[in-house]
Amino acid sequence: MLILTRKAGQSIRIGDDIEISVVEIKGRQARIGIKAPKGLTIHREEVFQRIKEENLRAAAMPEDIDILLAAGKRHP
């Protein structure tokens, strides 16, 4: 992990397309601004983890759906 020190108003770059700026620092919280291409999805870590968990649950469903669909074909 790369660790950088930045002050309010300073930025870092990731490649040519992403700029992360420290907008404001209040106590133990930093407000961060992100400029990135519109097609790039950006989430807070806790939201990303929830999405990931939901995707894993959804990926496990097709077996259940196949069983339900098969049962439905037997009972018109």
N, C-alpha and C positions, 0 to 999 in steps of 0.2 A: 504494500500500500504506500502510495506517495502521500506525504503529509506536507502541506504548505501553510505558511502563515500569511494572512491577508488582513488588511485593515478595511474599514468601511470605505466604499468607493473604489476599491481595487478589485481586479478580476483575474481569472485564469482562463486559459484556452485549452480546449480538447480538440485537436485537429483543426481544420479550417472553419468548421461549421458551428462549433459549440463554444459559447462564452458563459462562464459562471461568475457572477458579480456578488460581492458582499454589499448589500444595500444599506444595512443598519445593524448595529450591535447594541442590544439592551440587556444588561446583566449577563445571564448565561445563555441567551438566545441570540441567534444571528438570523437576519432576514436575507435570503439569497434570491437573486434574480438569475434566470436561465434564458439565454437566447439560443435557440436550436431550430433546425429545419422543422416545418410544420408537420411533416410525416413522422417525426420521431416522437414516440410516446414517453412521457416522463411522469413518474409516480413517486410519492413518498414511500419509504421502505415498508412501512406497515401496510399501506394499501397494496403495494406490489406483492407482499407475502399473502394477503387475503386473496388476491386474484389468482396467484399460483395455487393455493390450496383449493379454490373453487374449480380451477381447471383440472386438477388431479382428481377431484370428486367426479367431475363431469366425464372425464376420460374413463372412469370405472363404470359408468352407467350403461354403455352399449350392451354389455352382457345381460343386464337386467331388462333393458328395453327389448332385446331379441327374445328373451323368454316371455315377456308380456305380449309381444306381437304374435309369437307362435301360439300362445294360449288363446289370443283373440281370434286367430284364424280357425281354431278348432271349435270355437263357440260363436256362431254368427249372430 
